């Protein structure tokens, strides 16, 4: 009985080892299959592209107008910043003072 029990334990170990090896081989097979299918798809696309290129039926572009550079830049120029700087520099302090006078109840303006 002990001999049969020992043989079953050995067989169980071999079965587990075989199942692990089968799982690893199946995983490797699936990965290789996906890579092969991807490469086959790329090969077919390349063959189709070459065939269309040889026949002249592929995507062809024709330039209608030559490229040209604009004479003036688009958007805000330095002149606008140069003019807006002093104006905002004067208006912002007066605006802050006016807002402070509206909010602070201690400062009263004399009404005429």
DSSP file (Angstrom, degrees, kcal/mol; ACC not computed):
  #  RESIDUE AA STRUCTURE BP1 BP2  ACC     N-H-->O    O-->H-N    N-H-->O    O-->H-N    TCO  KAPPA ALPHA  PHI   PSI    X-CA   Y-CA   Z-CA
    1    1 A X     >        0   0    0      0, 0.0     4,-2.4     0, 0.0     5,-0.2   0.000 360.0 360.0 360.0 -41.7    0.0    0.0    0.0
    2    2 A X  H  >  +     0   0    0      1,-0.2     4,-2.4     2,-0.2     5,-0.2   0.874 360.0  53.3 -63.5 -36.5    2.8    2.4    0.9
    3    3 A X  H  > S+     0   0    0      2,-0.2     4,-2.2     1,-0.2    -1,-0.2   0.923 110.4  46.7 -65.2 -43.6    4.5    1.7   -2.5
    4    4 A X  H  > S+     0   0    0      2,-0.2     4,-2.1     1,-0.2    -2,-0.2   0.892 111.8  51.2 -65.0 -39.3    1.3    2.5   -4.4
    5    5 A X  H  X S+     0   0    0     -4,-2.4     4,-2.1     2,-0.2    -2,-0.2   0.910 110.2  49.2 -63.6 -42.2    0.8    5.7   -2.3
    6    6 A X  H  X S+     0   0    0     -4,-2.4     4,-2.1     1,-0.2    -2,-0.2   0.899 109.9  51.5 -63.6 -41.3    4.4    6.7   -3.1
    7    7 A X  H  X S+     0   0    0     -4,-2.2     4,-2.5     1,-0.2    -1,-0.2   0.891 109.1  50.6 -63.8 -39.3    3.8    6.1   -6.8
    8    8 A X  H  X S+     0   0    0     -4,-2.1     4,-2.6     2,-0.2    -1,-0.2   0.890 108.9  51.4 -66.2 -39.4    0.7    8.3   -6.7
    9    9 A X  H  X S+     0   0    0     -4,-2.1     4,-1.9     2,-0.2    -2,-0.2   0.906 111.9  47.2 -62.7 -41.0    2.6   11.1   -5.0
   10   10 A X  H  X S+     0   0    0     -4,-2.1     4,-2.2     2,-0.2    -2,-0.2   0.911 112.4  49.2 -65.7 -42.1    5.2   10.9   -7.7
   11   11 A X  H  X S+     0   0    0     -4,-2.5     4,-2.7     1,-0.2    -2,-0.2   0.903 108.8  53.2 -64.6 -39.9    2.6   10.9  -10.4
   12   12 A X  H  X S+     0   0    0     -4,-2.6     4,-2.3     1,-0.2    -1,-0.2   0.899 109.2  49.4 -60.7 -40.8    0.9   13.9   -8.8
   13   13 A X  H  X S+     0   0    0     -4,-1.9     4,-2.3     2,-0.2    -1,-0.2   0.899 111.5  48.5 -64.3 -41.0    4.2   15.8   -8.9
   14   14 A X  H  X S+     0   0    0     -4,-2.2     4,-2.7     2,-0.2    -2,-0.2   0.895 111.2  50.5 -66.5 -39.0    4.7   14.9  -12.6
   15   15 A X  H  X S+     0   0    0     -4,-2.7     4,-2.7     2,-0.2    -2,-0.2   0.921 111.5  47.3 -64.8 -43.8    1.2   16.0  -13.5
   16   16 A X  H  X S+     0   0    0     -4,-2.3     4,-2.2     2,-0.2    -2,-0.2   0.916 113.7  48.1 -63.5 -42.7    1.6   19.3  -11.7
   17   17 A X  H  X S+     0   0    0     -4,-2.3     4,-2.2     2,-0.2    -2,-0.2   0.905 112.8  48.7 -64.1 -41.4    5.0   19.8  -13.4
   18   18 A X  H  X S+     0   0    0     -4,-2.7     4,-2.5     2,-0.2    -2,-0.2   0.896 110.4  50.8 -66.5 -40.5    3.5   18.9  -16.8
   19   19 A X  H  X S+     0   0    0     -4,-2.7     4,-2.3     2,-0.2    -2,-0.2   0.897 110.5  49.2 -64.4 -39.9    0.5   21.2  -16.3
   20   20 A X  H  X S+     0   0    0     -4,-2.2     4,-2.2     2,-0.2    -2,-0.2   0.914 112.6  47.6 -65.1 -42.2    2.9   24.1  -15.4
   21   21 A X  H  X S+     0   0    0     -4,-2.2     4,-2.6     2,-0.2    -2,-0.2   0.895 111.3  51.4 -65.9 -39.4    5.0   23.4  -18.5
   22   22 A X  H  X S+     0   0    0     -4,-2.5     4,-2.6     2,-0.2    -2,-0.2   0.909 109.4  49.8 -63.6 -42.4    1.8   23.2  -20.7
   23   23 A X  H  X S+     0   0    0     -4,-2.3     4,-2.3     2,-0.2    -2,-0.2   0.910 112.0  48.2 -62.9 -42.1    0.6   26.6  -19.3
   24   24 A X  H  X S+     0   0    0     -4,-2.2     4,-2.5     2,-0.2    -2,-0.2   0.919 113.1  47.3 -64.8 -44.0    4.0   28.2  -20.1
   25   25 A X  H  X S+     0   0    0     -4,-2.6     4,-2.6     2,-0.2    -2,-0.2   0.885 111.2  51.7 -65.6 -38.3    4.1   26.7  -23.6
   26   26 A X  H  X S+     0   0    0     -4,-2.6     4,-2.5     2,-0.2    -2,-0.2   0.915 110.5  48.4 -64.3 -42.5    0.5   27.8  -24.3
   27   27 A X  H  X S+     0   0    0     -4,-2.3     4,-2.3     2,-0.2    -2,-0.2   0.934 112.8  47.7 -62.3 -46.0    1.4   31.4  -23.1
   28   28 A X  H  X S+     0   0    0     -4,-2.5     4,-2.6     1,-0.2    -2,-0.2   0.897 111.3  51.7 -61.7 -40.2    4.5   31.4  -25.3
   29   29 A X  H  X S+     0   0    0     -4,-2.6     4,-2.5     1,-0.2    -1,-0.2   0.920 109.8  48.8 -62.6 -44.0    2.5   30.1  -28.3
   30   30 A X  H  X S+     0   0    0     -4,-2.5     4,-2.3     2,-0.2    -2,-0.2   0.902 112.0  48.5 -64.0 -40.9   -0.2   32.8  -27.9
   31   31 A X  H  X S+     0   0    0     -4,-2.3     4,-2.2     2,-0.2    -2,-0.2   0.938 113.7  46.4 -64.2 -46.5    2.4   35.6  -27.7
   32   32 A X  H  X S+     0   0    0     -4,-2.6     4,-2.5     1,-0.2    -2,-0.2   0.871 110.9  53.5 -64.2 -36.1    4.2   34.2  -30.8
   33   33 A X  H  X S+     0   0    0     -4,-2.5     4,-2.6     2,-0.2    -1,-0.2   0.917 109.0  48.3 -64.7 -43.7    0.9   33.9  -32.6
   34   34 A X  H  X S+     0   0    0     -4,-2.3     4,-2.2     2,-0.2    -2,-0.2   0.907 112.8  48.3 -63.2 -41.9    0.0   37.5  -31.9
   35   35 A X  H  X S+     0   0    0     -4,-2.2     4,-2.4     2,-0.2    -2,-0.2   0.915 112.1  49.6 -64.2 -42.6    3.4   38.7  -33.1
   36   36 A X  H  X S+     0   0    0     -4,-2.5     4,-2.5     1,-0.2    -2,-0.2   0.918 111.0  48.7 -63.0 -44.5    3.1   36.6  -36.2
   37   37 A X  H  X S+     0   0    0     -4,-2.6     4,-2.2     2,-0.2    -1,-0.2   0.884 111.4  50.3 -64.6 -38.3   -0.4   37.9  -37.0
   38   38 A X  H  X S+     0   0    0     -4,-2.2     4,-2.3     2,-0.2    -2,-0.2   0.923 112.3  46.6 -64.1 -44.8    0.8   41.5  -36.5
   39   39 A X  H  X S+     0   0    0     -4,-2.4     4,-2.4     1,-0.2    -2,-0.2   0.886 111.3  52.0 -65.8 -37.9    3.8   41.0  -38.8
   40   40 A X  H  X S+     0   0    0     -4,-2.5     4,-2.1     2,-0.2    -1,-0.2   0.899 109.6  49.6 -64.4 -40.4    1.6   39.3  -41.4
   41   41 A X  H  X S+     0   0    0     -4,-2.2     4,-2.2     2,-0.2    -2,-0.2   0.909 111.4  48.7 -64.7 -42.1   -0.8   42.3  -41.3
   42   42 A X  H  X S+     0   0    0     -4,-2.3     4,-2.4     2,-0.2    -2,-0.2   0.893 109.9  52.1 -63.8 -40.1    2.1   44.7  -41.7
   43   43 A X  H  X S+     0   0    0     -4,-2.4     4,-2.5     2,-0.2    -1,-0.2   0.911 109.7  49.1 -62.8 -42.2    3.4   42.7  -44.6
   44   44 A X  H  X S+     0   0    0     -4,-2.1     4,-2.5     2,-0.2    -2,-0.2   0.904 111.3  49.3 -65.2 -41.5    0.0   42.8  -46.3
   45   45 A X  H  X S+     0   0    0     -4,-2.2     4,-2.5     2,-0.2    -2,-0.2   0.902 112.0  48.7 -63.6 -40.8   -0.3   46.6  -45.8
   46   46 A X  H  X S+     0   0    0     -4,-2.4     4,-2.5     2,-0.2    -2,-0.2   0.906 111.8  49.1 -65.7 -41.2    3.2   47.1  -47.2
   47   47 A X  H  X S+     0   0    0     -4,-2.5     4,-2.4     2,-0.2    -2,-0.2   0.920 112.7  47.3 -64.2 -43.4    2.5   44.9  -50.3
   48   48 A X  H  X S+     0   0    0     -4,-2.5     4,-2.5     2,-0.2    -2,-0.2   0.900 111.9  50.5 -63.7 -41.6   -0.8   46.7  -50.9
   49   49 A X  H  X S+     0   0    0     -4,-2.5     4,-2.2     2,-0.2    -2,-0.2   0.908 111.2  48.2 -63.6 -42.5    1.0   50.1  -50.6
   50   50 A X  H  X S+     0   0    0     -4,-2.5     4,-2.5     2,-0.2    -2,-0.2   0.910 111.4  50.6 -64.5 -41.5    3.7   49.1  -53.0
   51   51 A X  H  X S+     0   0    0     -4,-2.4     4,-2.2     1,-0.2    -2,-0.2   0.925 112.3  46.1 -62.9 -45.0    1.1   47.8  -55.5
   52   52 A X  H  X>S+     0   0    0     -4,-2.5     5,-2.1     1,-0.2     6,-0.9   0.873 112.2  51.7 -65.5 -36.0   -0.8   51.1  -55.3
   53   53 A X  H  <5S+     0   0    0     -4,-2.2     3,-0.3     2,-0.2    -2,-0.2   0.903 110.1  48.2 -67.1 -40.9    2.4   53.1  -55.7
   54   54 A X  H  <5S+     0   0    0     -4,-2.5    -2,-0.2     1,-0.2    -1,-0.2   0.903 114.9  45.3 -66.5 -40.2    3.5   51.1  -58.8
   55   55 A X  H  <5S-     0   0    0     -4,-2.2    -1,-0.2    -5,-0.2    -2,-0.2   0.603 110.2-123.6 -79.1 -10.9    0.0   51.6  -60.3
   56   56 A X  T  <5S+     0   0    0     -4,-0.9    -3,-0.2    -3,-0.3    -4,-0.1   0.714  79.5 116.4  77.0  21.1   -0.1   55.3  -59.4
   57   57 A X      < +     0   0    0     -5,-2.1    -4,-0.2    -6,-0.2     3,-0.1   0.366  46.4 101.9-102.1   4.1   -3.3   54.9  -57.5
   58   58 A X  S    S-     0   0    0     -6,-0.9     2,-0.5     1,-0.2    -9,-0.0   0.095  91.4 -57.2 -74.2-167.9   -2.1   55.8  -54.1
   59   59 A X        -     0   0    0      2,-0.0     2,-0.4     1,-0.0    -1,-0.2  -0.643  59.4-171.9 -77.3 120.6   -2.5   59.1  -52.3
   60   60 A X        -     0   0    0     -2,-0.5     2,-0.4    -3,-0.1    -1,-0.0  -0.952   7.1-157.2-117.6 135.2   -1.0   61.8  -54.5
   61   61 A X        -     0   0    0     -2,-0.4     2,-0.4     2,-0.0    -2,-0.0  -0.902   4.7-167.9-112.8 139.4   -0.6   65.4  -53.3
   62   62 A X        -     0   0    0     -2,-0.4     2,-0.6     0, 0.0    -2,-0.0  -0.995  20.9-132.4-126.9 127.0   -0.4   68.4  -55.6
   63   63 A X        -     0   0    0     -2,-0.4     3,-0.1     1,-0.2    -2,-0.0  -0.677  20.9-176.2 -81.8 120.1    0.7   71.8  -54.2
   64   64 A X  S    S+     0   0    0     -2,-0.6     2,-0.4     1,-0.3    -1,-0.2   0.873  70.7  22.1 -84.0 -40.8   -1.7   74.5  -55.4
   65   65 A X  S    S-     0   0    0      3,-0.0    -1,-0.3     0, 0.0     3,-0.1  -0.984  82.6-117.9-130.2 138.7    0.1   77.5  -53.9
   66   66 A X        -     0   0    0     -2,-0.4     2,-0.2    -3,-0.1    -2,-0.0  -0.389  40.7 -98.0 -71.2 155.0    3.7   77.9  -52.9
   67   67 A X        -     0   0    0     -2,-0.1     2,-0.3     1,-0.0    -1,-0.1  -0.472  44.9-177.1 -71.5 140.4    4.4   78.6  -49.2
   68   68 A X        -     0   0    0     -2,-0.2     2,-0.3    -3,-0.1    -3,-0.0  -0.982  23.8-122.2-139.0 153.4    5.1   82.2  -48.3
   69   69 A X        -     0   0    0     -2,-0.3     2,-0.1     1,-0.1     3,-0.0  -0.728  33.2-110.6 -93.5 141.3    6.0   84.0  -45.1
   70   70 A X        -     0   0    0     -2,-0.3    -1,-0.1     1,-0.1     3,-0.1  -0.399  15.2-140.0 -69.6 148.0    3.7   86.7  -43.7
   71   71 A X  S    S+     0   0    0      1,-0.1     2,-0.4    -2,-0.1    -1,-0.1   0.851  88.2  32.8 -77.4 -34.7    5.1   90.2  -43.8
   72   72 A X  S    S-     0   0    0     -3,-0.0    -1,-0.1     0, 0.0     2,-0.0  -0.941  92.1-109.1-121.3 144.8    3.8   91.2  -40.4
   73   73 A X        -     0   0    0     -2,-0.4     2,-0.4     1,-0.1    -2,-0.0  -0.357  32.7-119.9 -69.0 152.9    3.4   88.9  -37.4
   74   74 A X  S    S+     0   0    0      2,-0.0     2,-0.2    -2,-0.0    -1,-0.1  -0.768  72.3  19.3 -94.7 137.3   -0.1   88.0  -36.3
   75   75 A X  S    S-     0   0    0     -2,-0.4     2,-0.2     2,-0.0    -2,-0.0  -0.660 107.3  -4.4 108.8-163.8   -1.4   88.9  -32.9
   76   76 A X        -     0   0    0     -2,-0.2     2,-0.2     1,-0.0    -2,-0.0  -0.463  65.2-153.1 -71.5 133.8   -0.2   91.4  -30.3
   77   77 A X    >>  -     0   0    0     -2,-0.2     4,-1.2     1,-0.1     3,-0.6  -0.567  30.1-103.6-102.5 170.7    2.9   93.3  -31.1
   78   78 A X  H 3> S+     0   0    0      1,-0.2     4,-2.2    -2,-0.2     5,-0.2   0.817 116.6  65.2 -62.6 -31.7    5.5   94.9  -28.9
   79   79 A X  H 3> S+     0   0    0      1,-0.2     4,-2.1     2,-0.2    -1,-0.2   0.880  98.4  53.3 -60.4 -39.6    4.0   98.4  -29.6
   80   80 A X  H <> S+     0   0    0     -3,-0.6     4,-2.5     1,-0.2    -1,-0.2   0.911 110.3  46.2 -63.9 -42.2    0.7   97.4  -27.9
   81   81 A X  H  X S+     0   0    0     -4,-1.2     4,-1.8     1,-0.2    -1,-0.2   0.875 110.2  54.9 -65.8 -36.8    2.6   96.3  -24.7
   82   82 A X  H  X S+     0   0    0     -4,-2.2     4,-0.7     1,-0.2    -2,-0.2   0.880 114.4  39.6 -64.6 -39.0    4.7   99.5  -24.9
   83   83 A X  H  X S+     0   0    0     -4,-2.1     4,-1.0     1,-0.2    -2,-0.2   0.861 115.5  50.6 -78.7 -36.7    1.5  101.7  -24.9
   84   84 A X  H  X S+     0   0    0     -4,-2.5     4,-2.6    -5,-0.2     5,-0.3   0.765  96.8  71.2 -75.2 -25.2   -0.5   99.6  -22.4
   85   85 A X  H  X S+     0   0    0     -4,-1.8     4,-2.1     1,-0.2    -1,-0.2   0.956 102.5  37.2 -59.1 -57.5    2.2   99.5  -19.8
   86   86 A X  H  X S+     0   0    0     -4,-0.7     4,-1.4     2,-0.2    -1,-0.2   0.883 116.8  53.2 -65.1 -36.1    2.1  103.2  -18.6
   87   87 A X  H >X S+     0   0    0     -4,-1.0     4,-2.4     1,-0.2     3,-0.5   0.955 114.0  41.0 -64.4 -48.3   -1.6  103.4  -18.9
   88   88 A X  H 3X S+     0   0    0     -4,-2.6     4,-2.3     1,-0.2     5,-0.3   0.840 109.3  61.6 -67.0 -31.9   -2.2  100.3  -16.8
   89   89 A X  H 3< S+     0   0    0     -4,-2.1     4,-0.5    -5,-0.3    -1,-0.2   0.803 112.8  36.5 -64.3 -28.9    0.6  101.5  -14.4
   90   90 A X  H <X S+     0   0    0     -4,-1.4     4,-1.1    -3,-0.5    -2,-0.2   0.845 118.4  48.7 -88.7 -39.2   -1.5  104.6  -13.6
   91   91 A X  H  X S+     0   0    0     -4,-2.4     4,-2.5    -5,-0.2     5,-0.2   0.850 101.7  61.1 -74.6 -35.2   -4.9  103.1  -13.7
   92   92 A X  H  X S+     0   0    0     -4,-2.3     4,-2.4     2,-0.2     5,-0.2   0.923 104.3  46.9 -63.6 -46.8   -4.4  100.1  -11.5
   93   93 A X  H  > S+     0   0    0     -4,-0.5     4,-2.2    -5,-0.3    -1,-0.2   0.915 114.8  47.3 -62.4 -39.7   -3.4  102.1   -8.3
   94   94 A X  H  X S+     0   0    0     -4,-1.1     4,-2.4     2,-0.2    -2,-0.2   0.894 112.1  50.8 -66.9 -37.5   -6.3  104.5   -8.7
   95   95 A X  H  X S+     0   0    0     -4,-2.5     4,-2.3     2,-0.2    -2,-0.2   0.895 110.9  48.1 -64.0 -41.1   -8.7  101.5   -9.3
   96   96 A X  H  X S+     0   0    0     -4,-2.4     4,-2.2     2,-0.2    -2,-0.2   0.887 111.7  50.2 -66.7 -38.7   -7.4   99.8   -6.1
   97   97 A X  H  X S+     0   0    0     -4,-2.2     4,-2.1     2,-0.2    -2,-0.2   0.912 110.9  48.9 -65.1 -42.8   -7.8  103.0   -4.1
   98   98 A X  H  X S+     0   0    0     -4,-2.4     4,-1.7     2,-0.2    -2,-0.2   0.915 111.9  48.8 -62.3 -43.7  -11.4  103.4   -5.4
   99   99 A X  H  X S+     0   0    0     -4,-2.3     4,-1.7     1,-0.2    -2,-0.2   0.887 110.7  51.0 -64.4 -38.7  -12.2   99.7   -4.5
  100  100 A X  H  X S+     0   0    0     -4,-2.2     4,-2.8     1,-0.2    -1,-0.2   0.886 108.7  51.5 -65.9 -38.7  -10.7  100.2   -1.0
  101  101 A X  H  < S+     0   0    0     -4,-2.1    -1,-0.2     1,-0.2    -2,-0.2   0.844 109.7  50.4 -67.2 -32.7  -12.8  103.3   -0.5
  102  102 A X  H  < S+     0   0    0     -4,-1.7    -1,-0.2    -5,-0.2    -2,-0.2   0.851 118.3  37.7 -72.2 -34.1  -15.9  101.4   -1.5
  103  103 A X  H  < S+     0   0    0     -4,-1.7     2,-0.5    -5,-0.1    -2,-0.2   0.879 100.8  76.0 -87.3 -40.5  -15.2   98.5    0.9
  104  104 A X    ><  -     0   0    0     -4,-2.8     3,-0.6    -5,-0.2    -1,-0.0  -0.617  60.5-162.6 -80.5 119.8  -13.7  100.2    4.0
  105  105 A X  T 3  S+     0   0    0     -2,-0.5    -1,-0.1     1,-0.2    -4,-0.1   0.644  81.6  70.3 -76.7 -12.1  -16.5  102.0    6.0
  106  106 A X  T 3  S+     0   0    0      2,-0.0     2,-0.6     1,-0.0    -1,-0.2   0.806  84.6  75.4 -74.9 -29.3  -14.0  104.2    7.9
  107  107 A X    <   -     0   0    0     -3,-0.6     2,-0.4    -7,-0.2    -1,-0.0  -0.743  65.5-173.2 -90.3 124.1  -13.1  106.3    4.9
  108  108 A X        -     0   0    0     -2,-0.6     2,-0.4     3,-0.0    -3,-0.0  -0.947  15.4-142.9-117.5 135.0  -15.9  108.8    4.1
  109  109 A X        -     0   0    0     -2,-0.4     2,-0.5    -8,-0.1    -2,-0.0  -0.786  26.6-114.5 -94.7 141.6  -15.9  111.0    1.0
  110  110 A X        -     0   0    0     -2,-0.4     2,-0.5     2,-0.0    -1,-0.0  -0.628  27.4-146.4 -77.9 123.7  -17.3  114.5    1.4
  111  111 A X              0   0    0     -2,-0.5    -1,-0.0     1,-0.1    -3,-0.0  -0.776 360.0 360.0 -90.1 131.0  -20.5  114.9   -0.6
  112  112 A X              0   0    0     -2,-0.5    -1,-0.1     0, 0.0    -2,-0.0   0.434 360.0 360.0 -93.5 360.0  -21.0  118.4   -2.0
